[in-house]
Amino acid sequence: MKLRRSRAARRGRIEIIPMIDVMFFLLATFMLASLSMQNLHSLPVNLPKGSAEKSQPVAPVTLTVTHDDKIYLNQTQVTLADLTARLHAMLQQHHQTSVIVAADENAREGVVVRAMLEARHAGVEHFLIAVQKK
């Protein structure tokens, strides 16, 4: 008498599609990990030894116009008449050509524009407008 097995012997299958997905995921992970380990911003060089003073970061020059039409250069009150001379001296001292304009939203536009025109005569090439984050 011949006995049958209750379960037919089946061969196991290896699904290839999920294995390909896993391999691509591992490849991308290792590529990103190896790129983050590298310093891509500079070339490796042997710098000479020496002593020097630390360079101080240059503070930006700020032109402020208040709601009552007062004009300030870095917290020092100035008038439109002497704005050009003072700003020119500041720009020469700090070697800058840009100014941050911080104008109160209630300041008259005419005063802000005149102050910016005087700053342009002092040698300002770029104006950065300060705003409040919403």
Residue pairs with C-beta under 8 A, 6 or more apart in sequence:
58 94
58 95
58 96
59 74
59 94
60 96
60 98
60 99
60 100
60 128
61 73
61 74
61 87
61 90
61 91
61 94
61 96
61 98
61 99
61 100
62 72
62 73
62 74
62 75
62 99
62 100
62 101
62 102
62 130
63 71
63 72
63 73
63 87
63 99
63 100
63 101
63 102
63 115
63 116
63 119
64 71
64 72
64 73
64 75
64 102
64 103
65 71
65 72
65 101
65 102
65 103
65 104
65 107
65 111
65 112
65 115
66 72
66 104
66 107
67 104
67 106
67 107
69 107
69 108
69 111
70 77
71 77
71 78
71 79
71 80
71 83
71 111
71 115
72 78
73 83
73 86
73 87
73 90
74 90
76 86
78 86
80 114
80 115
80 118
83 115
83 118
83 119
83 122
84 118
84 119
84 121
84 122
85 122
87 99
87 118
87 119
87 122
87 123
87 124
88 122
88 123
91 97
91 122
91 123
91 124
97 123
97 124
97 125
97 126
98 124
98 125
98 126
98 127
98 128
99 119
99 124
99 126
99 127
99 128
100 127
100 128
100 129
100 130
101 112
101 115
101 116
101 127
101 128
101 129
101 130
102 130
103 112
103 129
103 130
116 127
119 127
